[in-house]
Amino acid sequence: KTKPVLSHLSKQFHDRIDRKTYTAIVNGIPQEDDCLRISAQQAYDMGVDVDPMEDTEWNLIDYNLDDRQAVTIWRALRYVPSLYAHDNTLTLVELKPKTGRYHQLRRHMAWVCKRPLVGDAEYDKNTESAQKFRDRGLFLCSNKVMLQHPYYNTEMGRQVLEDMDEESKQEILKDFPMVNSVVMVHGEIELPDKFENLLANEKQRHEKFS
């Protein structure tokens, strides 16, 4: 909690060094036709916050926005039945932007995957289904971030690490993993309650009335 640390972290956000992860609920089943399937290792090599050892695949969207390259990596986490949603399904998705264009995630899901985020009045085409969910707000949350550690990557911090015995050093790196020789710090928050409440309520309503 010092001014140098604040300056260091602010610069990372300004220079887009940070690696953000978002979670969203999509109205329908996102179409994957125009997405490229890539491995976790390939996603990791692109510089997003992905465990390269994961045995999973990701969808890659490379679709220009405002004449600038825009790249998003995403995957579906859960499919929940819903009476009002497109395809009678709400989809919980994890989104990792490689670039940071204006409304990138919202536009990529609505325009490339053909299914807008729940509550996205700007890109949901004002369909009857979309109107059913608008009063709940936009279901998009930045819930994870990975940043370069503001101390252990400085000359002084690196010297402190080098002077530690191996056991102590590994204990530090357990909490702050080293990626490509850079010590990282990972932050994560719980999703707002409204996410799980919406999915649970829609599933319950579907089971009761379908």
VOTOR-738450 format. One line per 10 residues: number of its first residue (from 0); for each residue x, y negated, z of N, C-alpha, C. Coordinates in steps of 0.001 Angstrom, whole numbers, m for minus. Each point is the difference from the previous one (the first is absolute). Layout:
<sites>
NUM	X,Y,Z,X,Y,Z,X,Y,Z ~ ... $
</sites>
This chain:
<sites>
0	833,1195,0,m833,m1195,0,873,m1252,0 ~ 797,m126,m1054,889,m1143,m129,m208,m678,m1342 ~ 453,m1225,m120,m164,m742,m1250,755,651,m1161 ~ 1251,490,221,682,675,m1115,m756,1218,m512 ~ m594,764,918,m777,1172,m410,m1237,m430,m777 ~ m683,m1030,496,m1184,m510,m700,360,m458,m1407 ~ 1112,m693,m121,445,m473,m1311,325,1172,m920 ~ 661,1018,555,384,1180,m773,m1236,730,m516 ~ m978,209,875,m1212,716,m395,m829,m813,m989 ~ m88,m1309,233,m764,m864,m912,594,39,m1401 $
10	1328,19,m74,657,44,m1301,m293,1314,m728 ~ m105,1090,757,m319,1280,m632,m1373,m34,m653 ~ m975,m610,698,m1332,m107,m581,21,m935,m1205 ~ 741,m1099,115,75,m958,m1103,642,630,m1231 ~ 1049,788,214,724,619,m1107,m575,1355,m397 ~ m1097,389,643,m689,1269,m279,909,1209,194 ~ 822,m60,1031,832,1140,359,m806,1012,805 ~ m1020,m501,693,m835,867,820,m720,1030,m866 ~ m306,1137,602,m720,1065,m689,m1335,211,714 ~ m1067,m428,m643,m1320,36,635,m808,1220,m443 $
20	m846,451,913,m963,1053,m309,m1393,m500,388 ~ m937,199,m883,m1389,m398,250,m889,1237,m7 ~ m1089,m96,732,m1043,1025,m51,m1295,m689,m404 ~ m769,643,m865,m1235,m597,m494,m1056,1076,m183 ~ m1248,m437,m100,m1095,899,m368,m507,m438,m1362 ~ m53,946,m916,m404,m272,m1381,m1433,484,m213 ~ m767,m790,m725,m1381,347,m305,m35,953,m1189 ~ 63,1289,298,8,1017,m1037,1292,805,36 ~ 204,798,m1015,1224,802,m133,907,m710,m999 ~ 1143,m501,429,890,m729,m918,445,890,m1163 $
30	m106,m521,m1203,416,753,m1177,1523,0,m112 ~ 557,1138,m340,1450,149,m74,507,124,m1439 ~ m898,m150,m980,363,214,m1406,1150,m888,m458 ~ 3,m1264,437,1018,m939,m451,1150,m140,984 ~ 100,945,922,1077,m10,982,1016,1088,m334 ~ 1236,m256,326,1053,991,m159,200,709,1333 ~ 53,1331,m17,224,766,1220,1494,84,272 ~ 403,m356,1218,1414,60,372,144,708,1348 ~ 1183,521,255,281,689,1256,321,m1011,1095 ~ 17,466,1246,372,m854,1118,1434,m508,m171 $
40	875,848,m504,1384,m413,m215,81,m1117,m1037 ~ m785,113,m1057,m10,m1039,m1024,m555,m1317,558 ~ m1023,110,826,m572,m1203,624,1020,m654,926 ~ 694,826,754,1036,m490,911,1114,m703,m776 ~ 394,590,m1110,1064,m581,m815,m405,m1352,m584 ~ m1302,m246,m108,m476,m1283,m492,55,m1088,1064 ~ 237,409,1257,161,m990,1057,m1218,m241,860 ~ m995,886,m52,m1147,m155,886,178,897,1223 ~ m796,m251,1014,125,712,1272,m695,1358,m87 ~ 745,985,m500,m513,1360,m160,1051,976,521 $
50	m446,1048,686,910,1046,437,363,848,m1217 ~ 1262,m35,m430,375,730,m1229,m118,1509,133 ~ m105,495,1236,m96,1437,219,m1438,494,m16 ~ m960,m913,m101,m1405,392,m36,m286,874,m1223 ~ m776,1036,209,m419,857,m1108,m1342,m513,m517 ~ 27,m1167,m611,m1230,m604,m491,306,m831,m1227 ~ m1028,m303,m776,147,m833,m1173,m728,m1319,205 ~ 472,m1009,m719,m599,m1330,56,m425,m407,m1400 ~ m945,m930,m66,m413,m593,m1263,730,m1327,m179 ~ 530,m214,m1178,718,m1234,m305,m797,m827,m1005 $
60	m294,m1242,378,m633,m960,m909,1046,m1026,m394 ~ 249,m118,m1296,888,m1035,m533,m828,m783,m1012 ~ m661,m1055,494,m990,m733,m805,204,m1488,249 ~ 404,m717,m1042,315,m1418,154,m1199,m812,467 ~ 282,m964,852,m1001,m946,466,526,m1402,m253 ~ m794,m813,m672,404,m1374,m317,1339,m17,m745 ~ 159,938,m918,1188,104,m848,1282,292,782 ~ m147,600,1171,1168,394,800,m173,1455,418 ~ 1118,713,63,m84,1407,378,m554,142,1410 ~ m901,948,153,m589,288,1312,m30,1518,175 $
70	599,479,1094,132,1436,227,m562,355,1372 ~ m905,972,3,m603,495,1236,110,1522,43 ~ 352,534,1145,12,1447,224,m1110,320,996 ~ m809,1003,m307,m1128,290,884,m333,1493,9 ~ m749,385,1036,m520,1366,69,m1287,m5,808 ~ m863,957,m291,m1243,165,754,279,794,1272 ~ m553,m463,1112,162,683,1278,m1223,837,372 ~ m1193,m541,m267,m1242,701,347,m1101,m389,m970 ~ m891,947,m257,m1211,m259,m763,m1190,244,916 ~ m890,m984,94,m1136,96,916,m1293,m199,m794 $
80	m987,897,144,m1259,m149,m738,m782,m1227,464 ~ m653,m653,m950,m780,m1203,302,m1179,m95,m957 ~ m1158,m349,516,m1190,m117,m837,73,m1200,m929 ~ 682,m1070,432,m24,m1249,m747,1225,m228,m883 ~ 1080,707,236,1252,m269,m719,m31,548,m1421 ~ 865,m553,m864,200,588,m1320,485,1440,186 ~ m417,873,m880,371,1417,63,m462,644,1313 ~ m907,m685,708,m460,462,1320,1169,308,929 ~ 1062,m811,m108,1215,258,771,713,m1303,359 ~ 458,m87,1243,938,m1039,411,1366,661,139 $
90	1056,m678,m445,1347,572,34,923,m867,850 ~ 611,618,991,1015,m677,799,1330,158,m718 ~ 650,m1113,m316,1238,56,m781,1136,m712,724 ~ 1212,446,m301,1218,m638,489,671,m663,m1195 ~ 369,m1269,161,523,m794,m1105,1348,m607,375 ~ 961,114,m902,1327,m552,248,407,m854,m1200 ~ m85,m1323,132,370,m865,m1123,1511,m129,m139 ~ 482,169,m1224,1411,m233,m300,224,m1475,m300 ~ m1009,m635,m590,33,m1432,m287,m1085,m683,823 ~ m54,m1309,m46,m961,m725,819,m783,m1028,m785 $
100	m720,432,m1013,m798,m930,m801,m1310,m357,701 ~ m605,m1069,m462,m1236,m493,590,m1098,1068,m68 ~ m559,359,1150,m1066,1001,93,380,1298,m721 ~ 1267,345,36,490,1152,m773,m735,1287,318 ~ m107,350,1267,m622,1273,370,m1477,11,m385 ~ m676,m1093,242,m1431,m87,m304,m239,101,m1504 ~ 823,m668,m784,m186,18,m1453,427,1332,m605 ~ 1073,581,517,437,1297,m522,m1060,1076,229 ~ m592,28,1187,m1006,1026,272,m1266,m236,m818 ~ m394,m1259,m130,m1232,m307,m733,184,118,m1511 $
110	1150,m397,m515,184,m71,m1454,651,1251,m581 ~ 965,569,707,696,1178,m520,m702,1281,450 ~ m336,75,1273,m656,1205,532,m1518,m71,m90 ~ m523,m1135,m473,m1433,m177,m290,m909,83,1220 ~ 576,m96,1173,m794,47,1218,513,m1074,953 ~ m848,m1007,319,445,m1107,852,55,402,1476 ~ 681,m817,775,m3,207,1438,m1373,m339,557 ~ m380,690,1046,m1269,m290,674,55,m1427,542 ~ m1034,m774,m297,m93,m1364,504,713,m1034,m841 ~ 524,390,m1164,750,m935,m841,m953,m717,m955 $
120	m585,m1105,459,m1008,m712,m777,561,m625,m1269 ~ 1318,m184,m64,592,m641,m1173,192,956,m1166 ~ 216,1294,301,328,948,m1081,m944,1203,m61 ~ m1107,m27,747,m879,1175,36,m1107,m33,m1055 ~ m4,m1024,m865,m956,m131,m1110,m1444,m155,468 ~ m181,m245,1285,m1328,m289,543,m1017,1112,m282 ~ 477,1245,11,m906,1128,m230,m903,205,1219 ~ m1062,753,m211,m918,288,1115,735,729,1115 ~ 866,920,m369,787,728,996,894,m941,788 ~ 685,m909,m704,913,m928,667,m736,m889,992 $
130	m1212,m441,m378,m763,m886,866,m375,676,1322 ~ m142,1314,m14,m366,736,1206,1045,m145,1104 ~ 1268,m246,m395,1087,1,984,569,m1391,291 ~ m462,m1008,m682,635,m1312,102,m60,m621,1387 ~ m1046,255,751,m143,m655,1310,990,528,1031 ~ 776,1030,m349,959,577,943,1399,m600,m147 ~ 197,m849,m1011,1316,m589,m224,874,855,m887 ~ 1196,m484,m285,938,698,m877,752,1075,773 ~ 46,1213,m554,671,1121,664,1403,184,m584 ~ 883,m894,411,1407,38,m395,814,m480,1193 $
140	958,815,420,778,m323,1183,1478,307,m215 ~ 859,m971,285,1446,233,5,352,563,1369 ~ 234,1311,70,167,642,1310,1390,571,245 ~ 891,m79,m998,1370,477,206,978,m949,m699 ~ 1175,m159,592,1032,m807,m635,1371,543,393 ~ 924,m4,m949,1379,377,274,894,m1177,m368 ~ 870,m397,948,864,m1149,m174,1436,363,326 ~ 920,m793,m497,1390,165,386,175,m504,1434 ~ 685,802,811,169,m373,1405,779,m1319,96 ~ m537,m983,742,634,m1331,33,1293,m64,817 $
150	341,1063,727,1231,m14,800,1014,1027,m476 ~ m438,1249,m165,953,1061,m313,574,m79,m1409 ~ m533,m910,m837,593,m200,m1321,948,m1197,m41 ~ 149,m702,1125,963,m1089,72,1382,579,292 ~ 1025,m815,m193,1357,452,273,151,418,1456 ~ m574,m786,907,85,323,1422,m769,1279,320 ~ m1222,122,m577,m812,1179,258,633,1272,m517 ~ 614,m60,m1185,664,1175,m558,1184,422,875 ~ 688,m999,556,1133,323,866,m466,685,1269 ~ m1136,m456,526,m577,635,1187,m321,1466,m289 $
160	m588,273,m1168,m301,1371,m381,1276,838,m117 ~ 1007,m574,m623,1248,730,m195,692,332,1317 ~ m169,m870,987,651,198,1289,m735,992,905 ~ m1210,374,m398,m781,942,808,533,1422,m166 ~ m214,815,1023,275,1422,m188,m1069,562,m932 ~ 280,1130,m624,m875,535,m1037,m1411,276,491 ~ m122,487,1228,m1334,314,539,m836,m1268,148 ~ 613,m1059,534,m729,m1263,172,m376,m609,m1355 ~ 928,111,m949,m252,m535,m1332,m1166,714,m662 ~ m33,1315,103,m1087,759,m601,m1334,m296,670 $
170	53,m313,1290,m1229,m362,728,m564,m1308,m550 ~ 879,m941,m305,m438,m1264,m599,m574,230,m1391 ~ 702,791,m803,m415,230,m1382,m1249,874,m105 ~ m349,660,1106,m1260,753,16,m1180,m962,m73 ~ 125,m1136,676,m1061,m1014,m9,145,m956,m1172 ~ 1238,m220,m438,269,m932,m1092,793,730,m1081 ~ m689,705,m900,686,830,m1001,848,m822,m952 ~ 1054,612,m489,873,m655,m963,m382,456,m1408 ~ m300,m953,m854,m385,273,m1385,992,m700,m908 ~ 743,784,m778,1012,m566,m891,939,m937,756 $
180	460,479,1158,963,m731,846,m579,m1249,652 ~ m1311,m166,m58,m657,m1141,649,m866,523,1139 ~ 152,m581,1192,m786,414,1152,m1381,m646,m95 ~ m1038,823,56,m1365,m485,m198,m804,72,1304 ~ m1027,m805,67,m934,57,1124,m1404,150,m576 ~ m767,901,580,m1325,346,m522,m1067,m417,1004 ~ m1010,m700,m486,m1110,m409,849,m1317,521,m537 ~ m901,373,882,m1288,559,m426,m1073,m353,1018 ~ m1196,m306,m487,m1137,m266,866,m1146,939,m375 ~ m929,183,932,m1187,798,m280,m922,m766,m947 $
190	m721,741,m830,m981,m635,m864,m1129,m590,849 ~ m610,m1081,m451,m1165,m539,715,m1092,1057,126 ~ m747,m48,1077,m1052,985,255,m1021,78,m1132 ~ m176,m1124,m701,m1049,m12,m1027,269,1013,m1116 ~ 1273,354,m218,320,976,m1041,m613,1365,330 ~ 317,505,1186,m505,1317,379,m1506,m33,213 ~ m513,m1125,516,m1443,m121,222,m766,94,m1318 ~ 492,m681,m1035,m676,45,m1301,3,1411,m569 ~ 1162,652,24,94,1349,m559,m881,983,756 ~ 7,m109,1321,m812,915,820,m1486,m236,m231 $
200	m401,m1262,m65,m1422,m322,m183,m498,433,m1374 ~ 823,m200,m1035,m406,389,m1345,m100,1522,m131 ~ 934,695,624,m46,1464,m27,m1244,503,728 ~ m295,m592,1149,m1167,411,783,m1299,m284,m750 ~ m92,m1175,m635,m1206,m348,m759,m167,955,m1188 ~ 1098,331,m649,m60,913,m1153,m497,1372,424 ~ 506,500,1128,m402,1316,494,m1469,12,410 ~ m486,m1134,495,m1368,m60,514,m1030,m130,m1126 ~ 324,m743,m1048,m1015,m309,m1011,220,648,m1363 ~ 1141,622,m225,209,609,m1314,m653,1371,m82 $
</sites>
